[in-house]
Amino acid sequence: MSSSEPVRAVGNPVVRPISAAEHGAFVRAQRSVSFLQTPAWGRVKTEWRSESLGWFAGRRLVGAGLVLHRPVPRLDRFTLAYLPEGPVIDWGGEIGAWLDPLAAYLKAHGAFAIRLGPPVVTDTWSAAQVKEGVADPGIGRLTDLPGQGSHPVGARVSSRLKDAGWLPQSPQDGFGVGHPQFKYEVPLAGRTEDELLRGMNQQWRRNIRKAAKEGVEVTVGAGAQDLKAFHDLYVHTAERDSFTPRPLRYFETMFAALSAEDPERITLYLAHHQGDLVAATVLVRVGAHAVYAYGASATEKREVRGSNACQWAMIRDALAAGCDVYDLRGITPTLDADNPHVGLIRFKVGTGGRAVRYVGEWDLPLRPMVYRAFDLYMRRRGR
């Protein structure tokens, strides 16, 4: 995601709870924020207790974060305080001035540890680099390739967190219990539809044209019936691709909560061919950041390329909405052609764009003994 640009604080901000309305207003004032840091997301994660915190410089709200509290098994008075892809603060400033008061507040209110994921980039790789890396048997991982450009804020944040006793949590393969450190993104700012199409590889352009020629129609879903149709296809996809699907109730809650906060926050896309649902996707947008959140596809009629049609519809709508980036979410950093995860990278790299590495998730133990017990518990259950 693009880094947010909250108001720069003067001095040391003070952390205290804020209302959902205050939090929502702060989010709307930012160019780009992860949807995981909106107050509505706390209403989606019903298994966690949520609260909105604000950083104040005097009376000015200069930063905000959604905190999800997870209790420790058999120690319910302590919680893991989790800020996914947040908080929304000035990460280019002195981060101790922001994170120290956060730690003090959360420890005083029963947290045994903090886990956060700074929305800060450390490395990027072009589509051409990724493609060449997959083709080169001597390259096993993205990190074996030279990154593009300079990302001094990311390097500084990582260094400062380590020096302050924070512990990195992102696994080597890029996927873990939290949110992915490596993502694939398509920059949109300043580009036209024609330029985006030219940036895609030949296969993607061919598939988009194929879907149009075959008469695939992409519409925006509305109501419970369309959401149920998406979920049925999503469950079918999960069975085919061997992952555990979320229940329909989760998506009902997600659409209700995000739509209540902003009617344009979440959109369901349905691709039909001759009356058959062949693909469906979910797009979430906060400000200038558009995210491909979920997708599903039929095993039959894959040749009509409904998935590509849905992706192109989402990209076009994100561009029309003035978004800076279209975020295809997580990838693993493997470039080994024999690794089963490399197929996901091949699919996403076809859009053009770039692979991105973020700072990743970090833990700060506030009560070390409880943290060690929690870490042991998570390891035993496979996290």
C-alpha positions as CSV (number, residue, x, y, z in Angstrom):
1,M,0.0,0.0,0.0
2,S,1.1,3.6,-0.4
3,S,2.4,5.2,2.8
4,S,-0.1,7.4,4.6
5,E,0.7,11.1,5.3
6,P,-0.7,12.1,8.6
7,V,-0.2,15.5,10.1
8,R,3.4,15.9,11.3
9,A,3.5,16.2,15.0
10,V,5.4,18.7,17.0
11,G,7.0,17.4,20.2
12,N,5.9,14.1,21.7
13,P,2.3,13.2,20.9
14,V,0.0,11.9,23.6
15,V,-2.0,8.7,23.0
16,R,-5.6,8.3,24.1
17,P,-8.8,6.6,22.9
18,I,-10.9,8.3,20.2
19,S,-14.4,7.7,19.0
20,A,-15.1,5.8,15.8
21,A,-16.3,9.1,14.3
22,E,-13.1,10.8,15.1
23,H,-11.1,7.9,13.7
24,G,-13.2,7.8,10.5
25,A,-12.8,11.5,10.0
26,F,-9.0,11.2,10.3
27,V,-8.9,8.3,7.8
28,R,-10.9,10.3,5.3
29,A,-8.4,13.1,5.6
30,Q,-5.5,10.9,4.5
31,R,-4.5,10.1,0.9
32,S,-4.2,6.4,1.5
33,V,-4.8,4.1,4.5
34,S,-5.1,0.3,4.7
35,F,-8.7,-0.8,5.2
36,L,-7.4,-2.9,8.1
37,Q,-6.9,0.4,9.9
38,T,-10.4,1.7,9.5
39,P,-12.8,1.7,12.5
40,A,-15.2,-0.5,10.5
41,W,-12.6,-3.3,10.4
42,G,-12.9,-3.7,14.1
43,R,-16.6,-4.5,13.6
44,V,-15.7,-7.2,11.1
45,K,-13.2,-9.0,13.4
46,T,-15.8,-10.0,15.9
47,E,-13.5,-12.5,17.6
48,W,-11.3,-9.6,18.7
49,R,-12.0,-6.6,21.0
50,S,-11.2,-3.4,19.1
51,E,-10.5,0.2,20.0
52,S,-9.5,3.3,18.2
53,L,-6.5,5.2,19.5
54,G,-5.4,8.7,18.6
55,W,-2.1,10.6,18.9
56,F,-2.6,14.2,19.9
57,A,-0.2,17.2,19.6
58,G,-2.0,19.5,22.0
59,R,-5.6,19.3,20.8
60,R,-4.8,18.3,17.2
61,L,-5.3,14.6,16.2
62,V,-2.1,13.8,14.3
63,G,-2.2,10.0,14.1
64,A,-4.6,7.1,14.6
65,G,-4.7,3.4,14.9
66,L,-7.1,0.5,15.1
67,V,-6.1,-1.9,17.8
68,L,-7.4,-5.4,17.9
69,H,-7.1,-7.1,21.3
70,R,-6.6,-10.9,21.4
71,P,-6.8,-12.5,24.8
72,V,-4.3,-15.1,26.0
73,P,-5.8,-18.6,26.5
74,R,-6.4,-19.1,30.3
75,L,-5.0,-15.6,30.9
76,D,-8.0,-13.5,29.8
77,R,-6.9,-10.4,31.6
78,F,-3.9,-10.0,29.2
79,T,-4.2,-9.3,25.4
80,L,-2.0,-9.2,22.3
81,A,-2.6,-5.7,20.9
82,Y,-2.5,-5.9,17.2
83,L,-2.4,-3.0,14.7
84,P,-2.5,-4.6,11.2
85,E,-0.8,-2.5,8.5
86,G,-0.7,0.4,11.0
87,P,-0.8,2.6,12.8
88,V,-1.3,5.7,10.6
89,I,1.4,8.0,11.9
90,D,4.4,9.9,10.4
91,W,6.7,6.9,9.9
92,G,9.3,9.3,8.4
93,G,9.7,11.0,11.8
94,E,11.2,9.9,15.1
95,I,9.3,6.7,15.6
96,G,10.1,6.4,19.3
97,A,8.1,9.6,19.9
98,W,5.1,7.8,18.4
99,L,5.5,4.2,19.6
100,D,6.7,4.8,23.2
101,P,3.4,6.4,24.3
102,L,1.5,3.7,22.5
103,A,3.4,1.0,24.4
104,A,2.8,2.8,27.7
105,Y,-0.9,3.2,27.1
106,L,-1.4,-0.5,26.0
107,K,0.7,-1.9,28.8
108,A,-1.4,0.1,31.4
109,H,-4.5,-1.4,29.8
110,G,-3.5,-5.0,30.0
111,A,-1.6,-5.8,26.8
112,F,1.3,-8.3,27.2
113,A,2.7,-7.4,23.7
114,I,2.1,-5.2,20.7
115,R,2.2,-6.4,17.1
116,L,2.1,-3.9,14.3
117,G,2.9,-3.7,10.6
118,P,4.3,-0.4,9.4
119,P,2.9,0.6,6.0
120,V,6.4,1.4,4.8
121,V,8.2,0.0,1.8
122,T,11.8,-1.3,1.9
123,D,12.3,-2.8,-1.6
124,T,10.6,-2.9,-5.0
125,W,11.2,-5.0,-8.1
126,S,9.8,-4.4,-11.6
127,A,7.7,-6.9,-13.5
128,A,10.6,-7.4,-15.9
129,Q,13.0,-8.2,-13.1
130,V,10.6,-10.7,-11.6
131,K,10.0,-12.4,-14.9
132,E,13.8,-12.7,-15.5
133,G,14.3,-14.0,-12.0
134,V,11.8,-16.8,-12.5
135,A,13.5,-17.8,-15.8
136,D,17.0,-17.8,-14.2
137,P,17.6,-21.1,-12.3
138,G,20.3,-19.3,-10.3
139,I,17.8,-17.0,-8.7
140,G,15.7,-18.5,-5.9
141,R,14.1,-15.5,-4.2
142,L,13.1,-11.9,-4.9
143,T,15.7,-10.8,-2.4
144,D,18.4,-12.3,-4.6
145,L,17.7,-9.5,-7.1
146,P,18.8,-5.9,-6.8
147,G,16.0,-3.7,-5.7
148,Q,14.8,-0.6,-7.6
149,G,15.4,2.9,-6.2
150,S,16.0,4.0,-2.7
151,H,13.7,3.5,0.3
152,P,15.5,5.2,3.2
153,V,12.4,5.4,5.4
154,G,11.9,1.7,5.3
155,A,15.5,1.0,6.2
156,R,15.4,3.5,9.0
157,V,12.1,2.1,10.5
158,S,13.5,-1.4,10.5
159,S,16.7,-0.4,12.2
160,R,14.9,1.8,14.8
161,L,12.4,-1.0,15.6
162,K,15.2,-3.5,16.1
163,D,17.2,-1.1,18.3
164,A,14.2,-0.5,20.4
165,G,13.7,-4.2,21.2
166,W,10.9,-5.0,18.6
167,L,11.1,-8.6,17.2
168,P,10.5,-9.3,13.5
169,Q,7.6,-11.7,12.8
170,S,7.5,-12.0,9.1
171,P,8.5,-15.6,8.0
172,Q,11.1,-16.2,5.3
173,D,8.5,-17.5,2.8
174,G,6.4,-14.3,3.1
175,F,3.2,-15.9,4.5
176,G,2.5,-16.3,8.1
177,V,-0.1,-15.7,10.8
178,G,-0.4,-12.0,10.0
179,H,-0.5,-10.0,6.8
180,P,2.0,-10.6,4.0
181,Q,5.3,-8.7,3.9
182,F,5.6,-9.1,0.1
183,K,2.9,-7.9,-2.2
184,Y,2.2,-7.2,-5.8
185,E,1.0,-3.7,-6.8
186,V,0.1,-1.9,-10.0
187,P,0.8,1.8,-9.9
188,L,-2.1,3.8,-11.3
189,A,-1.2,7.5,-10.7
190,G,-0.8,9.5,-13.9
191,R,-1.6,6.5,-16.2
192,T,-4.3,5.9,-18.7
193,E,-6.2,2.7,-19.5
194,D,-4.2,2.3,-22.7
195,E,-1.0,2.6,-20.8
196,L,-2.1,0.1,-18.2
197,L,-3.0,-2.4,-21.0
198,R,0.4,-1.9,-22.7
199,G,2.1,-2.6,-19.3
200,M,0.5,-6.0,-19.1
201,N,2.0,-9.0,-20.7
202,Q,0.7,-10.5,-24.0
203,Q,-1.2,-13.3,-22.2
204,W,-3.1,-10.9,-20.0
205,R,-4.1,-8.6,-22.9
206,R,-5.1,-11.7,-24.9
207,N,-7.3,-13.0,-22.0
208,I,-9.0,-9.6,-21.5
209,R,-9.8,-9.5,-25.3
210,K,-10.9,-13.2,-25.2
211,A,-13.4,-12.5,-22.4
212,A,-14.9,-9.5,-24.3
213,K,-15.1,-11.6,-27.5
214,E,-16.8,-14.5,-25.7
215,G,-19.4,-12.1,-24.3
216,V,-18.4,-12.2,-20.6
217,E,-20.3,-9.5,-18.8
218,V,-19.0,-8.1,-15.5
219,T,-21.5,-6.4,-13.2
220,V,-21.5,-5.0,-9.7
221,G,-23.2,-7.2,-7.2
222,A,-26.1,-5.9,-5.1
223,G,-27.9,-7.6,-2.2
224,A,-27.8,-10.9,-0.4
225,Q,-28.5,-13.0,-3.4
226,D,-25.4,-11.9,-5.3
227,L,-23.2,-12.3,-2.1
228,K,-24.5,-15.8,-1.7
229,A,-23.7,-16.6,-5.3
230,F,-20.2,-15.3,-4.8
231,H,-19.8,-17.3,-1.6
232,D,-20.9,-20.5,-3.3
233,L,-18.3,-20.0,-6.0
234,Y,-15.7,-19.1,-3.4
235,V,-16.4,-22.4,-1.5
236,H,-16.0,-24.3,-4.8
237,T,-12.7,-22.5,-5.4
238,A,-11.5,-23.4,-1.9
239,E,-12.3,-27.1,-2.5
240,R,-10.5,-27.1,-5.8
241,D,-7.4,-25.1,-4.6
242,S,-7.2,-26.7,-1.1
243,F,-7.7,-23.7,1.2
244,T,-10.2,-23.2,4.1
245,P,-13.0,-20.8,3.1
246,R,-14.5,-18.2,5.4
247,P,-18.2,-18.7,6.2
248,L,-20.9,-16.6,4.4
249,R,-21.6,-14.8,7.7
250,Y,-18.1,-13.3,7.6
251,F,-18.7,-11.7,4.2
252,E,-22.1,-10.5,5.3
253,T,-20.5,-8.8,8.3
254,M,-17.7,-7.4,6.2
255,F,-20.0,-5.9,3.5
256,A,-22.4,-4.5,6.1
257,A,-19.6,-2.9,8.3
258,L,-17.5,-1.4,5.5
259,S,-20.5,-0.2,3.5
260,A,-21.9,1.5,6.5
261,E,-18.7,3.5,7.0
262,D,-18.5,4.4,3.3
263,P,-20.9,3.3,0.6
264,E,-18.0,3.1,-1.9
265,R,-15.7,1.2,0.5
266,I,-16.4,-2.4,-0.8
267,T,-17.6,-3.7,-4.1
268,L,-18.5,-7.1,-5.4
269,Y,-17.9,-7.9,-9.1
270,L,-19.6,-10.8,-10.9
271,A,-18.6,-12.2,-14.3
272,H,-21.3,-14.1,-16.2
273,H,-21.1,-16.0,-19.4
274,Q,-24.4,-17.0,-21.0
275,G,-26.1,-16.8,-17.6
276,D,-23.4,-18.8,-15.8
277,L,-21.3,-17.2,-13.0
278,V,-17.7,-17.9,-14.0
279,A,-15.8,-15.6,-11.7
280,A,-16.3,-13.1,-8.8
281,T,-14.1,-10.7,-7.0
282,V,-14.2,-8.3,-4.0
283,L,-12.5,-4.8,-4.2
284,V,-11.9,-2.7,-1.1
285,R,-10.9,1.0,-1.5
286,V,-9.9,3.5,1.1
287,G,-8.9,6.9,-0.4
288,A,-6.4,6.3,-3.2
289,H,-5.6,2.7,-2.3
290,A,-7.6,-0.1,-4.0
291,V,-7.2,-3.7,-2.9
292,Y,-8.2,-6.9,-4.6
293,A,-9.4,-8.7,-1.4
294,Y,-11.0,-11.9,-2.5
295,G,-11.5,-13.9,-5.7
296,A,-13.4,-17.0,-6.9
297,S,-13.6,-18.8,-10.2
298,A,-15.5,-21.7,-11.8
299,T,-13.7,-24.8,-12.9
300,E,-15.9,-25.0,-16.0
301,K,-15.6,-22.4,-18.7
302,R,-12.2,-21.2,-17.6
303,E,-11.4,-20.6,-21.3
304,V,-13.7,-17.6,-21.4
305,R,-11.3,-15.8,-18.9
306,G,-13.8,-14.5,-16.4
307,S,-11.1,-13.8,-13.8
308,N,-9.2,-11.6,-16.1
309,A,-12.4,-9.7,-17.0
310,C,-13.1,-9.1,-13.3
311,Q,-9.5,-7.9,-12.7
312,W,-9.7,-5.5,-15.6
313,A,-13.0,-4.1,-14.4
314,M,-11.6,-3.5,-10.9
315,I,-8.4,-1.9,-12.3
316,R,-10.5,0.4,-14.6
317,D,-12.8,1.4,-11.7
318,A,-9.8,2.1,-9.4
319,L,-8.3,4.3,-12.0
320,A,-11.5,6.2,-12.6
321,A,-11.8,6.7,-8.8
322,G,-8.4,8.5,-8.8
323,C,-6.5,5.7,-7.0
324,D,-2.7,5.7,-6.8
325,V,-2.3,2.0,-6.6
326,Y,-4.1,-1.3,-7.4
327,D,-3.0,-3.8,-4.7
328,L,-3.1,-7.5,-5.6
329,R,-2.1,-8.4,-2.0
330,G,0.3,-11.1,-1.0
331,I,2.9,-13.1,-2.8
332,T,5.8,-15.2,-1.5
333,P,9.3,-14.1,-2.4
334,T,10.1,-17.4,-4.0
335,L,11.2,-17.4,-7.7
336,D,12.0,-21.1,-7.9
337,A,10.1,-22.4,-10.9
338,D,9.4,-25.7,-9.1
339,N,7.8,-24.0,-6.1
340,P,4.0,-24.3,-6.1
341,H,3.7,-20.6,-5.0
342,V,5.5,-19.3,-8.1
343,G,2.3,-19.7,-10.1
344,L,0.7,-16.9,-8.0
345,I,3.6,-14.6,-8.9
346,R,3.3,-15.5,-12.6
347,F,-0.4,-14.6,-12.6
348,K,0.1,-11.3,-10.8
349,V,3.3,-10.2,-12.7
350,G,1.2,-10.4,-15.9
351,T,-0.5,-7.2,-14.8
352,G,2.7,-5.2,-15.2
353,G,3.3,-3.4,-11.9
354,R,5.9,-4.3,-9.4
355,A,6.7,-6.6,-6.5
356,V,7.0,-4.8,-3.2
357,R,8.5,-5.6,0.2
358,Y,7.3,-3.9,3.3
359,V,8.9,-3.6,6.7
360,G,6.8,-6.5,7.9
361,E,5.2,-7.2,11.2
362,W,7.0,-6.7,14.5
363,D,6.3,-7.6,18.2
364,L,7.2,-5.7,21.3
365,P,6.9,-7.8,24.4
366,L,5.5,-5.7,27.3
367,R,5.2,-8.6,29.8
368,P,8.0,-11.0,28.7
369,M,6.9,-14.1,30.7
370,V,3.3,-13.9,29.3
371,Y,4.7,-13.2,25.8
372,R,6.9,-16.3,26.0
373,A,3.9,-18.4,27.1
374,F,1.8,-17.1,24.3
375,D,4.6,-17.7,21.7
376,L,5.0,-21.3,22.9
377,Y,1.2,-21.8,22.7
378,M,1.1,-20.4,19.1
379,R,4.1,-22.6,18.0
380,R,2.4,-25.7,19.4
381,R,-0.8,-25.0,17.5
382,G,1.1,-24.1,14.3
383,R,0.3,-20.4,14.8
